[in-house]
Amino acid sequence: MKGKFYIVGVGPGDPELITLKAIRILKECPTWLAPAAQKEGHSTALGIASGTIDPSEKTILKHHFPMKKVHMGKTPDPEVQAAWEKAALLINTQLENGHNVALPTLGDPAVYCTGFYVYEALLKLNPEVSIEVIPGISSIGATAAAAKTPLCLGDDRVVIIPAIFESDAIKDVLLQFESVVFMKVHKAMDRLVPLLEELNLLDSAVLVERTSMMDEQVHYDLKAIQNKKLHYFSTLIVRRTRPISI
Ligand SMILES: C[S@@+](CC[C@H](N)C(=O)[O-])C[C@H]1O[C@@H](n2cnc3c(N)ncnc32)[C@H](O)[C@@H]1O
């Protein structure tokens, strides 16, 4: 019998924020494909999973996915596409040999997760592939929790923006929607802080770096970090309806 492929959300960092189901599936899968952002680099998702489950008896296929922008609806960068296809090939070989494979992924797979590009490539190799997606706690909810703020209440509406993509629409979004979550925001604060100031929204914003990790930092004074080097794991919440309390 062929194996099954699991995309497993492992939460935002704190090993206590991984679900019981994720733990069970990761324990049961003999093979993990661990995504790494740098060549030969650390896999954050693997680190989180290993905080709860001993990986020593697993076959760990560490795989590098280059950190390049993906524009939906446009042809992906060839290096990025090749990494997805190579991952699919590695996974498919394991599945063909009857092994279940887990791809642990940071936060929740529904939010900007490489696992879904790999799944698409896998479908081309094996249209009958059996897959299950295990949801996780996203850094979005964890960031709101760290800042002790809701994302939305009553009739509030929430928008998620990947801030590495410069967009003229951001100002309109901030004016129209009650709550805006900016992800991939670590290199965008020099653009966003003046905009938030112009819209008088600085007191309605909070940025959390490395939410739920050992060295989590909650920043309310955004002018102080406007030109600071921030960690890639940074998420900004702007909640217009009710200023974020300090
Ligand atoms: C590729 S996306 C992955 C999102 C992930 N699937 C999730 O549900 O949180 C990476 C972005 O998620 C956010 N992120 C992920 N983990 C984070 C953390 N522990 N603290 C703050 N932001 C985080 C950052 O905005 C980062 O640039």
The ligand as a Gaussian input file, in Angstrom:
#p B3LYP/6-31G(d) Opt

LIG

0 1
 C        5.824000      32.082000       5.422000
 S        4.847000      32.891000       6.617000
 C        4.330000      31.508000       7.579000
 C        3.093000      31.774000       8.407000
 C        2.666000      30.550000       9.205000
 N        2.136000      29.521000       8.342000
 C        1.654000      30.887000      10.276000
 O        0.544000      30.364000      10.273000
 O        2.014000      31.671000      11.182000
 C        6.100000      33.630000       7.588000
 C        5.598000      34.864000       8.312000
 O        4.756000      34.439000       9.374000
 C        4.936000      35.291000      10.504000
 N        5.434000      34.483000      11.617000
 C        5.668000      33.164000      11.625000
 N        6.053000      32.756000      12.837000
 C        6.070000      33.852000      13.626000
 C        6.379000      34.091000      14.994000
 N        6.719000      33.106000      15.807000
 N        6.280000      35.353000      15.450000
 C        5.892000      36.369000      14.648000
 N        5.583000      36.204000      13.354000
 C        5.670000      34.967000      12.847000
 C        5.922000      36.378000      10.085000
 O        5.189000      37.491000       9.608000
 C        6.676000      35.694000       8.969000
 O        7.263000      36.638000       8.103000

